[in-house]
Amino acid sequence: MRRLLAMFAFASLSLFLNGEKAPLHADAKNPTFDDDVLPLLKQQCTSCHGAEKQKGGLNLATFAAMNEGGSSGSVVTVGDADKSRLFTLSSHKEEPKMPPSGSKMADAQLALLKLWIEQGAREKSGSPASVMVKPKTEIGLKSLVKGRPEGPPPMPGVGKLRLDPFVRARRPGAVLALAASPWASLAAVGGQKQILLYHTDTGVLLGVLPFEHGQINVLRFSRNGRFLLAAGGRGGQAGKAVLFNIETGEKVTEVGNESDAVLAADISADQTQIALGGPGKIVRAYATSDGSLIREIKKHTDWVTAIEYSPDGVLLASADRSGGLFAWEAFTGREYFALRGHTAAITDLSWRDDSNLLASASEDGTVRLWEMENGGNIKNWPAHAGGSAAVRFSHDGRLATTGRDRATKFWDQNGAVQKQFDALPDLGLRVAITHDNSRVLAGDNLGNLKSWSIAEGRTLASFDVNPPPLPERITIAAAALQAAEAKVKATAEALAAAQARAKAMADAHTAAQAVVAKGTADLATAQKFVADSAGMLAIAKTAADQAKTGADKAVVALDAATMLALGKDIAAKAYAQAAATIEAEAKKAPQNVELAAQVKKASELARALSMELTVSQKAQADATTAQKTAAEKLAMATKSLMDVTTAVAEGPKRVAALDAQLKAAAAAVPAAKTAMDQAATAVGPNQAAAAAAAAERTADLATLDATKATVPPIPPK
């Protein structure tokens, strides 16, 4: 309920503050500088702020000199006496009181001075009234957008911001102010009288903004990233807060007439208020529309060291040097919670994006988390020995811190360290997280500013917080470009060599794979031949056995035919001889019938035997042919058997040889694969190096072009 009431008050007062301010009404007296104010100043002020002597760099002897202001800026805000240091110091409303050792001006004199300012601060009779300086555009938001706004994130426009530094110190100063844009790759770092804007990814200096009021102690981006608030001043003298448009570099407004340097400041989420604090122990809220003072909060008992509005615009947190910490209703100034726990100075505050959790860092070394339901301290842990100097919430609810131990750390909300980065050379003072939660930036007491990768923990870049003048930077950029081009060439050559080696290794790997494939096929063929040769050997043995049996039978048949033919031949010859003998005897006794019959029978027998002899001889010839054929078949079967036997004997040897070749080829494949992988691995870094070198060259070229673009033309002689 309490938070709902605060939100209602925020909405109501926001509507009121976004309305138009009533115009001032001129008085009939119409005082002028020459006729009314200068005599008063000569009486009260010009002994210290005149033509011969100008304390604080202020000369009030002439209208023109007065309008130049002093070392703390202008002293007259036309139309608003309460914002004019000439009036507020003279009336003792602000420090340092003027004159320092005397009483304030008489009321009538102060009334005259106030009337002159409010009626336009005219120089002389007949001069037109000066115009009160107001913002060129109304920057107050009618409604708040949670999360990333629509459209491209605001970035400095090309050629719109100055690139030459306003100040070049002998050595870098401490990083007292650092901020990262909530939605763009942009970081702002403060120094003496200037703000440096760096691209967080490339490290390129994108622009330099002036801050003529002295040392910058605070930098804050608006919640939509469109504006940058810078606050600081001169210790013991004056303090101011200035709001810049990031895209154009134009000054939107400036508020505060502090008598000491501003140490803490922030702009509200709806961009209608700017809150300041410092050694005066007072929190002051000013309207961005016209710079008028809205309210003062006087609860702190020591220097105000940290201020931050909640992202939803409902609350304002402020902290001091004695450990005092408060949450206020942003648009009423009523106390919301007193958050007690720190035992030393509070150095920084940061709200989580949902506005329900507030983080505080302190010189007591701890970081504490405070919930906004009941104002309870839900978590605290020792973050940095000797003192915690800064704390920032990331968009994903984690935290980055730095401190006196020179360490920069990244935490979860339970206080567990997720990353600890390389130590800074000196005491850590400020920390920031980039919009994409990928990088942490931190600066130290010696002016060192570094960025690290959150995922890998490695150092990514170092930023120059005291950059040299533009001509020197052009020379440096040109040299860097030349070196980058040489590096691009070298890395390109290395990449080409690595790619060639990778191709050779890939070809070798392919060849090895082909050898393995062929060896595998040959081995399979040989193994099949060995398997098939067992059957072939059995068939050959059977054929050989059958051929041998046929040959043996042919020999027996041949022998029988030969013996039969021989017997037949002998018998035929015997019968023929007997027949011849009988025939010869018959001739001797032709009338012997019996003998003639014997002769006839013998002749017939001889003729029959002759026929049988012919048959036997043919059988003998056939047997001889069969025996020859059988012998040939036996020889062929024997040769086939010998060939198969030899092949079967050679098969295992061939398989063994092929297996050895296959194993050698297979062993060569991993080596070829390893060589190919090594070559491919060599290509990757070389390719990455080539890409990085090319990117570096492109960045250097862009830097050189950007810096050259800001060099004024050389006037003709």
VOKOL-154864 format. One record per residue (C-alpha): residue number from 1; x, y, z. Coordinates in steps of 0.2 Angstrom, whole numbers. Layout:
BEGIN
NUM|X|Y|Z
...
END
This chain:
BEGIN
1|0|0|0
2|14|12|4
3|22|9|-12
4|6|11|-22
5|3|28|-13
6|21|33|-18
7|17|28|-36
8|1|38|-36
9|10|53|-30
10|23|51|-43
11|10|50|-57
12|1|65|-51
13|16|76|-48
14|23|71|-65
15|8|77|-74
16|9|94|-64
17|28|96|-68
18|25|92|-86
19|13|107|-87
20|17|125|-92
21|25|137|-79
22|16|153|-77
23|24|168|-85
24|33|182|-75
25|25|199|-74
26|36|214|-77
27|37|228|-64
28|33|246|-69
29|50|252|-63
30|60|242|-76
31|78|244|-68
32|93|242|-79
33|111|237|-76
34|119|253|-80
35|107|264|-71
36|102|253|-56
37|113|238|-54
38|130|244|-58
39|130|257|-44
40|125|244|-32
41|139|232|-37
42|152|246|-36
43|147|249|-18
44|146|230|-13
45|156|219|-25
46|169|227|-38
47|183|229|-25
48|185|210|-27
49|176|207|-43
50|181|222|-54
51|192|227|-68
52|208|226|-57
53|204|211|-47
54|194|196|-51
55|192|183|-37
56|185|167|-44
57|188|174|-62
58|172|185|-60
59|172|203|-66
60|156|213|-62
61|163|230|-68
62|154|229|-85
63|138|221|-92
64|148|211|-105
65|161|205|-92
66|147|200|-80
67|139|190|-93
68|155|180|-96
69|153|173|-78
70|167|167|-67
71|176|150|-64
72|160|142|-58
73|150|148|-73
74|137|161|-76
75|130|171|-61
76|114|177|-68
77|100|166|-74
78|88|178|-83
79|70|177|-76
80|75|167|-61
81|84|176|-46
82|84|160|-35
83|95|152|-49
84|106|167|-50
85|122|166|-40
86|123|185|-40
87|107|186|-30
88|108|170|-20
89|126|173|-13
90|122|191|-10
91|106|187|0
92|116|173|10
93|104|160|3
94|119|150|-3
95|138|147|2
96|150|156|0
97|141|171|7
98|145|188|-1
99|153|198|4
100|163|185|14
101|166|196|29
102|151|207|30
103|133|207|31
104|121|204|17
105|115|218|6
106|100|228|12
107|83|221|8
108|79|236|-3
109|95|233|-13
110|91|214|-14
111|74|218|-20
112|81|229|-34
113|93|216|-39
114|80|202|-39
115|68|213|-49
116|81|217|-62
117|84|198|-65
118|66|193|-66
119|62|207|-78
120|75|202|-90
121|91|209|-84
122|92|223|-96
123|108|232|-99
124|102|250|-101
125|86|260|-105
126|79|255|-122
127|88|238|-122
128|77|223|-124
129|75|211|-110
130|86|196|-111
131|78|179|-115
132|77|166|-101
133|87|151|-106
134|76|135|-107
135|78|118|-115
136|75|118|-133
137|64|104|-132
138|53|97|-117
139|62|81|-112
140|50|75|-99
141|41|58|-103
142|23|56|-103
143|25|38|-99
144|39|26|-95
145|44|11|-106
146|49|-4|-96
147|65|-12|-104
148|73|-8|-121
149|64|7|-130
150|59|5|-148
151|70|10|-162
152|89|10|-163
153|99|14|-147
154|105|32|-146
155|123|34|-151
156|134|50|-155
157|130|56|-173
158|145|55|-185
159|153|72|-187
160|142|80|-173
161|153|79|-158
162|170|86|-156
163|185|73|-156
164|199|84|-150
165|200|85|-131
166|198|101|-123
167|211|97|-110
168|227|87|-111
169|235|84|-94
170|252|79|-90
171|246|62|-84
172|229|54|-82
173|218|58|-67
174|208|46|-56
175|193|39|-64
176|180|47|-53
177|165|46|-65
178|161|31|-77
179|144|26|-85
180|139|14|-98
181|123|17|-109
182|109|5|-104
183|105|1|-123
184|120|5|-134
185|139|0|-135
186|144|17|-127
187|153|22|-111
188|157|39|-104
189|172|43|-93
190|174|59|-84
191|190|70|-82
192|195|88|-80
193|182|99|-89
194|178|85|-102
195|168|69|-105
196|175|56|-116
197|163|45|-126
198|170|28|-131
199|163|14|-141
200|164|-1|-129
201|166|-14|-143
202|179|-6|-154
203|188|6|-141
204|186|20|-153
205|184|38|-146
206|167|44|-153
207|166|61|-145
208|172|74|-132
209|159|84|-122
210|164|100|-112
211|161|102|-94
212|168|120|-90
213|163|119|-71
214|178|109|-66
215|181|91|-61
216|167|78|-65
217|162|67|-51
218|146|59|-58
219|140|52|-74
220|123|45|-77
221|114|40|-93
222|95|43|-93
223|85|26|-92
224|82|27|-111
225|100|31|-115
226|96|47|-124
227|104|59|-112
228|120|60|-101
229|120|69|-85
230|137|75|-79
231|140|83|-62
232|154|90|-52
233|163|106|-50
234|177|114|-39
235|179|109|-21
236|174|122|-9
237|169|134|-23
238|154|128|-34
239|145|113|-41
240|134|110|-56
241|125|97|-66
242|124|97|-85
243|113|87|-96
244|118|82|-114
245|110|75|-129
246|120|60|-133
247|116|60|-152
248|120|79|-155
249|132|83|-140
250|121|98|-137
251|118|104|-119
252|100|102|-115
253|100|110|-98
254|111|113|-82
255|105|114|-64
256|111|118|-47
257|121|133|-40
258|130|123|-27
259|143|131|-16
260|154|115|-17
261|157|102|-29
262|142|90|-33
263|147|72|-27
264|131|63|-32
265|117|65|-45
266|105|57|-56
267|90|60|-68
268|73|53|-64
269|66|39|-76
270|53|51|-83
271|67|64|-86
272|58|78|-76
273|69|79|-61
274|88|80|-58
275|94|76|-40
276|110|82|-33
277|120|80|-17
278|137|84|-10
279|147|91|5
280|132|102|10
281|123|87|17
282|107|92|7
283|98|82|-7
284|91|95|-19
285|79|91|-34
286|78|102|-49
287|65|102|-63
288|73|99|-80
289|60|110|-89
290|66|126|-82
291|80|122|-69
292|70|127|-54
293|72|120|-37
294|58|108|-33
295|63|102|-15
296|77|100|-3
297|79|85|8
298|89|89|24
299|89|72|33
300|108|67|30
301|120|71|44
302|136|70|33
303|141|73|15
304|129|65|2
305|140|53|-8
306|127|43|-19
307|110|46|-27
308|100|36|-39
309|82|36|-44
310|73|19|-46
311|70|13|-64
312|51|15|-62
313|53|33|-56
314|44|30|-39
315|58|31|-27
316|75|40|-24
317|89|33|-14
318|102|43|-6
319|117|39|5
320|131|48|14
321|148|47|21
322|143|41|38
323|134|26|32
324|116|34|31
325|105|27|18
326|87|32|14
327|74|29|1
328|62|43|-3
329|46|45|-12
330|53|53|-28
331|39|66|-31
332|35|71|-13
333|52|69|-4
334|44|60|10
335|54|47|19
336|50|29|13
337|63|19|22
338|79|22|33
339|90|8|28
340|103|4|42
341|117|-8|42
342|133|0|34
343|146|5|47
344|156|17|35
345|154|28|20
346|143|22|7
347|151|24|-10
348|138|19|-23
349|120|14|-26
350|112|4|-40
351|94|-2|-43
352|89|-18|-50
353|79|-16|-66
354|62|-21|-58
355|65|-7|-44
356|62|-20|-30
357|80|-22|-25
358|93|-9|-21
359|112|-13|-20
360|124|-2|-9
361|143|-3|-8
362|152|4|7
363|170|8|13
364|166|-5|26
365|170|-18|12
366|153|-25|10
367|139|-25|-3
368|121|-25|4
369|105|-29|-5
370|89|-20|1
371|71|-26|-3
372|58|-12|-5
373|43|-21|2
374|48|-19|20
375|65|-11|19
376|74|-26|24
377|93|-31|21
378|91|-47|13
379|109|-51|8
380|126|-44|12
381|143|-50|9
382|162|-45|11
383|166|-39|-7
384|183|-30|-6
385|196|-29|8
386|199|-11|13
387|182|-5|5
388|170|-7|-9
389|170|8|-21
390|157|4|-33
391|142|-7|-38
392|132|-9|-53
393|117|-21|-57
394|117|-29|-75
395|100|-31|-84
396|100|-49|-80
397|101|-46|-61
398|119|-49|-58
399|132|-37|-50
400|149|-30|-54
401|160|-22|-40
402|177|-14|-38
403|186|-8|-23
404|202|-4|-13
405|209|-21|-16
406|211|-17|-34
407|200|-32|-39
408|185|-31|-50
409|172|-45|-48
410|156|-51|-55
411|143|-59|-43
412|126|-67|-43
413|113|-61|-31
414|118|-73|-17
415|135|-65|-16
416|144|-79|-25
417|159|-74|-36
418|156|-79|-54
419|171|-70|-61
420|186|-61|-54
421|196|-51|-67
422|214|-46|-67
423|219|-33|-54
424|219|-15|-58
425|236|-6|-56
426|229|5|-42
427|213|6|-31
428|197|3|-40
429|185|18|-40
430|171|15|-53
431|163|1|-62
432|150|-1|-76
433|142|-15|-86
434|138|-14|-105
435|120|-15|-111
436|122|-33|-117
437|129|-40|-101
438|144|-45|-110
439|158|-34|-103
440|163|-26|-87
441|172|-9|-86
442|182|-2|-71
443|193|12|-68
444|206|15|-54
445|215|29|-45
446|229|31|-58
447|218|34|-73
448|218|16|-79
449|201|11|-88
450|199|-8|-93
451|186|-19|-100
452|184|-38|-98
453|174|-52|-105
454|161|-58|-93
455|160|-75|-101
456|179|-78|-103
457|186|-67|-89
458|200|-60|-101
459|205|-42|-103
460|197|-35|-119
461|203|-17|-120
462|211|-2|-111
463|204|15|-114
464|214|31|-114
465|207|44|-101
466|219|57|-106
467|219|56|-125
468|232|67|-135
469|227|81|-146
470|219|77|-163
471|235|80|-174
472|245|68|-163
473|230|55|-163
474|230|57|-182
475|248|52|-183
476|246|38|-171
477|231|32|-180
478|240|33|-197
479|254|23|-189
480|242|10|-182
481|234|9|-199
482|250|5|-207
483|254|-8|-194
484|237|-15|-196
485|239|-16|-215
486|256|-25|-212
487|248|-37|-200
488|233|-40|-212
489|246|-44|-226
490|256|-56|-214
491|241|-64|-207
492|234|-66|-225
493|250|-75|-230
494|250|-86|-215
495|231|-90|-218
496|235|-94|-237
497|250|-106|-231
498|239|-114|-218
499|225|-116|-230
500|237|-124|-243
501|244|-136|-230
502|227|-140|-224
503|222|-144|-243
504|238|-155|-244
505|234|-164|-228
506|216|-166|-234
507|221|-174|-251
508|233|-185|-241
509|219|-191|-230
510|208|-194|-245
511|222|-204|-253
512|224|-214|-237
513|206|-218|-237
514|206|-223|-255
515|220|-235|-251
516|211|-242|-236
517|195|-244|-247
518|205|-254|-261
519|214|-264|-248
520|198|-269|-240
521|190|-274|-256
522|206|-284|-261
523|206|-293|-245
524|188|-297|-246
525|191|-305|-264
526|206|-315|-257
527|196|-321|-242
528|182|-327|-254
529|195|-335|-265
530|202|-344|-250
531|185|-350|-245
532|180|-355|-263
533|197|-364|-266
534|193|-378|-253
535|178|-383|-264
536|189|-381|-280
537|202|-392|-272
538|190|-406|-268
539|183|-405|-286
540|200|-406|-293
541|205|-421|-282
542|189|-430|-288
543|193|-426|-306
544|210|-432|-304
545|205|-448|-296
546|192|-451|-309
547|205|-448|-323
548|217|-459|-315
549|204|-473|-313
550|200|-470|-332
551|218|-471|-337
552|221|-487|-327
553|206|-495|-335
554|212|-489|-352
555|228|-497|-349
556|220|-514|-344
557|209|-514|-359
558|223|-510|-370
559|233|-524|-363
560|219|-536|-365
561|216|-530|-383
562|234|-532|-387
563|235|-549|-380
564|219|-554|-389
565|225|-547|-405
566|242|-556|-403
567|233|-573|-400
568|222|-570|-414
569|236|-566|-425
570|246|-582|-420
571|231|-593|-422
572|227|-585|-439
573|245|-588|-444
574|244|-606|-438
575|227|-610|-446
576|234|-602|-462
577|250|-612|-461
578|239|-628|-458
579|228|-624|-472
580|242|-622|-483
581|249|-638|-478
582|233|-647|-480
583|230|-639|-497
584|248|-644|-502
585|244|-662|-496
586|227|-661|-506
587|236|-656|-521
588|246|-672|-519
589|231|-682|-517
590|216|-673|-525
591|204|-687|-524
592|206|-688|-505
593|188|-681|-501
594|192|-680|-482
595|207|-670|-485
596|198|-658|-496
597|185|-656|-483
598|199|-652|-470
599|207|-640|-483
600|190|-631|-484
601|187|-631|-466
602|205|-624|-463
603|202|-611|-476
604|186|-605|-467
605|194|-605|-450
606|208|-595|-457
607|196|-583|-465
608|186|-581|-448
609|202|-579|-438
610|207|-565|-451
611|191|-556|-448
612|192|-558|-429
613|210|-552|-430
614|204|-536|-439
615|191|-533|-425
616|204|-536|-412
617|216|-524|-421
618|202|-511|-421
619|198|-514|-403
620|217|-512|-400
621|217|-496|-409
622|202|-490|-400
623|210|-495|-383
624|226|-486|-388
625|216|-470|-392
626|206|-471|-376
627|222|-474|-366
628|229|-459|-374
629|214|-448|-370
630|214|-455|-353
631|232|-451|-351
632|229|-433|-357
633|214|-431|-345
634|225|-438|-331
635|238|-425|-335
636|226|-411|-336
637|218|-416|-320
638|235|-418|-312
639|240|-401|-318
640|223|-393|-312
641|225|-402|-295
642|243|-395|-294
643|237|-377|-298
644|223|-378|-286
645|234|-385|-273
646|247|-371|-276
647|233|-358|-276
648|226|-364|-260
649|244|-364|-252
650|246|-346|-259
651|229|-340|-253
652|233|-337|-235
653|250|-329|-240
654|240|-317|-251
655|227|-314|-237
656|241|-311|-225
657|250|-299|-237
658|234|-290|-240
659|229|-289|-222
660|246|-282|-218
661|244|-269|-232
662|227|-265|-225
663|233|-263|-208
664|247|-251|-214
665|234|-241|-224
666|222|-241|-209
667|236|-235|-198
668|240|-221|-210
669|222|-215|-210
670|223|-208|-192
671|239|-200|-195
672|232|-192|-211
673|217|-187|-201
674|227|-180|-187
675|238|-170|-200
676|222|-164|-208
677|214|-159|-192
678|231|-150|-187
679|231|-141|-203
680|213|-136|-201
681|216|-130|-183
682|230|-120|-190
683|218|-112|-203
684|206|-107|-189
685|217|-96|-179
686|225|-89|-195
687|208|-85|-202
688|203|-78|-185
689|219|-68|-185
690|216|-62|-202
691|198|-57|-198
692|204|-48|-183
693|218|-39|-192
694|206|-34|-205
695|194|-28|-192
696|208|-19|-183
697|213|-11|-200
698|195|-6|-203
699|193|2|-186
700|210|11|-187
701|205|17|-204
702|188|23|-197
703|197|32|-183
704|209|40|-195
705|195|46|-206
706|185|52|-191
707|199|61|-183
708|204|69|-200
709|186|75|-202
710|187|86|-187
711|203|95|-192
712|199|113|-197
713|204|118|-214
714|221|127|-215
715|217|145|-219
716|225|153|-235
717|241|163|-233
END
